[in-house]
Every structure is written in C-alpha cells, then in structure tokens.
Amino acid sequence: MLYYIFQYLDKAFDVPGAGVFQYITFRSALAFILSLLIATIYGKKIINYLRNQQVGETVRELGLEGQTAKAGTPTMGGIIIILATLIPVLLLAKLNNIYIILLIVTTLWMGTIGFIDDYIKIFKKDKQGLKGIFKVIGQVGLGLIVGTVLYLSPDVTVRKDTLTSRVKIENNIKPADLEEKSTATTIPFFKNNEFDYAEVLSFMGDNYKDYAWLIFIPMVILIITAVSNGANLTDGIDGLAAGTSAISVLTLGLFTFVSGNIIFSDYLNIMYIPNAGEMTVYIAAFVGALVGFLWYNAYPASVFMGDTGSLTIGGIIAVIAISIRKELLIPVFCGIFLAENLSVMIQVSYFKYTKKKYGEGRRIFLMSPLHHHYQKKGYHESKIVTRFWIVGILLAIFSLVSLKLR
C-alpha cells in the first residue's frame, strides 16, 4: 500500500525521498523493523488476551523434566507471527506480484488449518485436535493451488542465460525476450546443476514437456506437506521451532535476493528468476516476526506458537524454496526439520516391525521427535535448543556455499 502511494508521489509530484521505496533493500529493512516492533510490542498484548481467554496449553504426561510447569501457558501464539508478517507485507510489498500473492495465500491457508487444530484442542478439549486426514487434505489443497499457479501463470518465468547486462544492451536484446516458462530446478553442489522435471517424461515422445505438470504439481504437494509437518514436529520445546525457522528463512532470503537480482545471478552463474526478488520484502517481515515471537517463546516460554504457527512456518518455507527453484536444497538448510521427521518415521517403523517380529515393540530413540530423545538423556531444553540452533547455522552456511561450490 505504502509502496504504491510513494510511487505515485514520486512520479506525480517528485516528492524528495519518495523514490527510495522502489528499492527492495530499503523496503525489506523497513519490513523487518516494523514486523519486529509489532511482534514485540503487540505480542505482549496478544499473549495477555490469550491468557485472559484461558487459551492455555494442555500438556500430556510424557515423563519429561519441567513438562508440568508448562501447563496453562498460552498457545495459538502463531497469530503473532502471522499478523507481524502480513501487516508490513501489505504496507510495503508489491501486492500485484504473483509470488507475494502466493505467500499471502499460503500464510492464511496454513494459518487457518493450524488455528482450527488448536481451537479443537483447547475449546473442544480434544487432545488430538484436527484429524490427520483433514490436515493432509488442507496441505494437498494448498499444494495444488501453488503448483498450478507456478506451472500456468505467465508471470512465473526463469532466465537461464548468463549474458551480462552490457552484452544484452549492445545486442539490443530485451530482457523479456530471454524469459521462458520452465519446470527446471536447481540440483545443489553439481556443476551442471539444472534439472527439468519434464525430463522424467521424455519417454512420452516429442511433446513430453506438455505433461510436465504430472511430475511438477505432485512434487510441490509432497514438499509442502513434508516441510509443514517437519516444522510442526520441531515445535516441541521452548524456542526450537522459532529459532531454527528464523535461520532457515534468513538463508532463503539470501537465495531469494540473489536469484531475483539479474546482476548477482549473472555473477554467481545461477538461474535468474524475474520478479522473485520482491519476496525478499516478505521474508524480511517473516524473519522479524519470528525473532519478535522468539522474545516471548525463549525458555521459559510465555507463549507457544501452536499449530497456528508451526504449520504456517513450514508452508511458507516450502513455497519460497519452490518459487526460487531451491526445493532440492531443503534437506540441507531445513536439516533440523528433516531430522525431526526422520526420527519419528524411524521410531514408528521400527516399533511396528519389532512388535510384529518379536511380539514386543522396541525403540531406537528414548522418545521421538529427536529433541525429546535428548531431554530423556537428561539435557536441559535450553541446551538442546542452543545446540540445534548451532547445527542449523552450520547447515545454513553449507547451503550458501552451494552458490559457488559446484
């Protein structure tokens, strides 16, 4: 909104300083500051409201140290993250940008699913919350929307050439002439690191690219479902999900900025994605919201994000990664989410296997997800969270190295 107002003032009245709003870096910095202030200042009021409404966490007895002390702590704090993200975005981002529209839809869609889940747990006194099948249907529905839009929208293009701007100008080549629709993505750490999902269907004949959606859209659905569930599982101890998510999102922000900037993408010899740079404004607001929420969620937590926050976080990370063609790097910069997901899958699978074979279920971990395993081993949750953050930072650095290490 403010972007369009200042754009009008700059063009119509040449107001001094109004032109600064055209710069993504300026609007991103402003979005971060504004979201951080909203999350910290108004976050306290939201927490007090949730407490007055008795929107408290119901803790299951799992035999974990300090667990009972968390009972009654306000949950649904994901509302803070959502509001602190969307308000700066609506004020500062280009709202006609296809990627911004998709991220707003993702935030509201996943936030609604998480809110319903938390509502059932708290007000209906059903600890299971929204049935798993309905969560999956919601995630698949979002995947269908995102996948279809990315596949069909004429505003979603890529440019694979590595010509410099100077050469383009000298040869009178318009930037738009070099943009193309593509289902190509990036394979990290490989020299020839571009892979087109359509190539999987090359056996179908000359027109195989017309059927690329058969691979692309299911892949989008799988990624959104997996990452949102991973974020949901990670939200188990104070500050873990918010902190690790902030690290992952910040990493994505750097990828987004260079991928959406023709000069940096040319220098780094990576796929240039027109219009994607605008997502940097959204990401900056999202990081500010996560950091502001962490102010109250750090040990001992004054509020929990609930599924309202965790499902939303996972969905947003997945959509950003897919949009900038870095979805195959998710297992690296979201390595914490992957480890949490795998720990549950391994634990459940092994328990069922041993129960069938020996008549008694056995476990690999003391408890899953993985952070509970370390709690059972006697580590304080603040130490677990700090070490997971450190691992997350190392994975983020390793991910960024992929820009040049090929």
N, C-alpha and C positions, 0 to 999 in steps of 0.2 A: 504493500500500500504506500509506504513512505517512498519506496523506490520510484513509483510512478509519479508521485507528487513532485519530488525533487527533479525528476527527469523533465516534467512539464515546466517547472520553474526555470530550469537551466536553458531549455530551448526557447521558451516564450519570452522570458524576462531577463535572461542571462544573469540570474542571481549569483553573486560571488559564493563559491564553495559548494553550490548545488551539484556541480558535476562530479564531485567526489563519490557520489552514490552509484556511479556507473562501475566503480571498481569492486570486484568480488572480494579482494583482500580487506578493503575498508568495511564493507557490509558484513563480512564474516567476523571480523574483530568486534564489531558493534553487536552482532548477534550473540557472540559468546558472552560478552559482558552483560548484556540485557538478560539472557537466559539464566546466567549465574545469579544475578540480583533477584530475579523472580523466584528462583528455586530456594534461595537462602532467606529472603525477606518474607515472601508469601508462603513459603513452605512451612514455616512455623505455624502460621495461622491455619493452614490446611490440616496439619497434624493435630492441633488443638481441637479443630472441628471434628475430625475423625475420632478423637478420644472422647469428646462430649457425646457423640453419637454411638459410642461403645462399639466402634468398628475395630475390635481387638483380635489379635491372632489367637487361634485355638491350637495349642501345642499338643502333639501326640507324644506319648511317653515312649521314648526310644533309648532311654538309659544314657543320655549324653549329659556331660557336665554343664551346668548353667542353663539347661534347657527350660526348666520350670520357671526360671526368673523372667523368661521372655513372654510368658502367658499374659495376654491382655495388651501387649504392645500394639499400637495402631498399625493396621495394614492398609492395603489399597493405596500405598504411597506412590504407586506408579502414576497416579493422577498428577502429582507434582512434576514428574518428568515430562509427561505429555503436554501439560499447559506451558511449562517453561520452554519447551521446544517449539510448539506451534505459534505462540504469540510473536516471538521475534521473527519467525519464518514468514508469517502473514504480513508483518510490517516491513521486512527488509528484502525478501526474495522476490524474484520474478515469478509471479503466480501463474503465468501462462506457459512456463517451462514444463515440458512433459515429465521430466524427472522429478521436479518438485511436486507436481500433481500426484504422481505415483507414491511418493514418500508420505504425503499428507494422507492419502487414502490408506496406505499401509498402517500408519500410526493410529488412525481412527478405527480401522477394521480390527487390528490385533488388540488394540486397547479395549474395544467393546467386548471381544471374546474373553479377554482376561478379566474385565470388570464383571461380566456375568458369572464367571467361575468363582471369583472372590465373593460376590453377592450371595451365591448359593451356599458357600461355605460358612459365611458369617450369619446371614439373616435366616437362612433355611436350616441352619445347624447340621448341614450335611458335609462331613469332612472330605468326602470325595469330590465335592464341587461339581462342575460341569462334566458330564460323561465324556470319556476319552474320544468316543466316536464323533461327538459333536465338535470337539476341538479340532480333530483331524479334518472334518468336513470344512470347518472355517479356514484352516490353513490351506487346504486344497483349493478352496474357493478363491482365496487371495492369490495363490499361485497361478490359477487360471487367468485371473484378471491381469496380473503383472506380465505373465508370459505372453498373453495375447496382445497386449498393448505394445510391448517391446518388439514383438515379431511383426506387427502390422503397421504401427504408427510411422508415417513418413518423417516424423521429427527425430526418430531414433536411427541414427546412421553412424558409420565409422569411416575413418580415413586411414588407410594402411600405408600410404606413401610416406617417404622420408625426405621429400624435397623441402628445401628451406624456403622461407617466405621470399627471399631475394630472387631465387630462381623462378618461383611462381610468377612474380611480378614481371620479370624480364621476358617470360614466355607468354605473358597475357593469359595465364590460366586462372580462372575464377575459383576460389575455394570451394564453392558449391559443386563445381564440375568433378571434384575429386571425392565427393562423399557418396557412399553407397550403403544400401541395406545389406546386412550381413548377420549371420548367426555365429560368426567367428568369436573365439575367446582366446585367452592367453594361458599357455602352459608354462608355469614358473620354472626357472633355472635351466631352460633348454635354449639352444642357440636359435633354431628356427621354431620360435615359441608360439606360433599361432595355429589354432586348430578350429576347424569349422565343423559344427555338429552335423551339418548336412552331409559331410563326407562319410558318415556312418551308413548312409543310404545310397552310396554311389552304385551299388549293385542294381538299383532300380532303373537304371538307364540314364539317358541324357537329361531328362527333366527331374532328376532326383532332388535338386535344390528346392523344387516346389513343395516338397513334402518334409522340409527341414523341421517344421513345427511338430512333427511326430516325435522328434527327439528333444527339441529345444524346450517346449512347454512342460513335458513331464520332468525334465531336468530342473526347471525353475520351481516346480511344485515340490520336488524332493529336497532341494536346497532350503527353501523357505521353511518347510516342515522340520527338517533336521536342525537347523540353526535356532529356530524359535524354541524347540524342545530342549536343545542344549543350554540355552540361556535360562530356561525355566528350571532345569535341574541344578544349575550352578547357584541359583538363588536359595542357599540353604543356611548360610552363616553371615553375620553382620559384615557388610561392605564388600563381599566377594563378587557378586554379580555386577554391582555398580562400578567397582574399581576396574575389574578385568574388561568390562564392556567399554569403559572410557578409553582404555588403552587400545583396544581393537578398533574403535570408531575413529580415534585420532590417527591411527595408521591408515585407515581407509580414507580419511580426509586428505592425507598427503598424496595417496594414489589418485584420488579424485582430482585434486588440483593440477597435478602434472598431466594427467590423462586428458583433462579438459582445456589445457593450455597448449596451443599449437607450437610455441617456441620450446617449451620444456619437453613436450612429447617428441619433437623433432630431435632435440639434443640427446635425449635418452633412447631414441630409436624405438619408441613404443607406440602402440595403437592410439591415434588421436580420436577422441570421441566428442564431436561438436555438441555444444550446449550442456555437456556434463559438468563443466566447471561450476555451474550455478549450484550444484548440490553441496559445494563447499560451505555455502551460507547455512544450509540446513544442518550439515554435520557440525559446524561450529556451535550452532544453537543446541544441538543434541549433546555435544560434549560438555557444554556449560551447564546444561540441565542435570547431567549425570554427576558432575563434580559438585554442583549445588546440593543435589539429593544426598550425595555421599557425606556431606557435612552432618546430616542427621542420621544417616544409616551406618556410619562407622561405629565400631564397638565402643560402648554398649549402645545398640541402636535405639533411637527414639521412634523409628518408624520402619516398616518393611514395605518393599515395593509391591509384593503380592504378584499374582499372575497378570494383573493390570499392567505392571511394569515389565516383568521378565519376558512375557510373550511378545510384547511390543518391541522391546530391545532386539530380540532375536530376529523378528520380522524385518525391522529396519536395516540391520546389519546385512541380512541376506539380500535384500532388494538393492542396496547400494553396491554390494560386491558384484551382483549380476549385471547391474547397469554399466559398470565400468570394466566389465569383462575380466574380473579378478576372482570369480567364484571358485576356481580350482585352487586358489591360494587360501581359502577359508580354513582348511585343516591346519594351516600354519599359524596365521595371526589369531585364529579362534581356537588355538590348540587346547586351551583350558576347557572350553565348551565340549570339544571332541573327547577329551579325557573323561569328563564327567559322563557324557553319553555312553562311551565305551564301557566304563566301569559298571554302569547299570546293566547294559546288554550282556556283558561277560558274566556278571554275578547271577543274573536271572537264568541265562542259558546253562551255566554250569550247575546251578542248583537243580534245575529240571532234569538235566542229564544224569546227575548222580542219584537223584531220587528214583529215577526210572531204572537205573542200573543196579544200585545198591539198596534201594528201598528207603534211603535216608538222604535228604538233600544236604549238600556240602557247599561251603562258600570259599571263594578265593580272597575276597576282602572282608575285613571285620564288619564293614557295613558299606553300602553304596547309597548315594553317589560318593565319589572319591574323597571329598572333603570330610565326610563323616567317618571314613576309614581312619584318617589321621586324628580325628577327635577321639575315636576309640583307643588309639595308641597313646593317648594322654597329652597330645599337643594342644596348647591353648588356641582358641579360634582366631585370636588376633595374629598369632604367629603363623598360622596356616594361611590366613588371608594375605599377609605381607609376602610370604614366600610364593604364593600363587601370583601375586602382582609382579614379583621379580621375574618369574618364569614368563609371564605374559609380556613383559617389556623385552626380554630376550627374544621371544618369538616374533614380536613386532619388528625388532631390528633385523632379524633374519629375513623377514618378509620384505622389508625395504631394500635389502641387499639384492633381491631378485631383479630390481630395476636394472642393475648393471652386470650381475653375475649370471651369465648365460653362456 
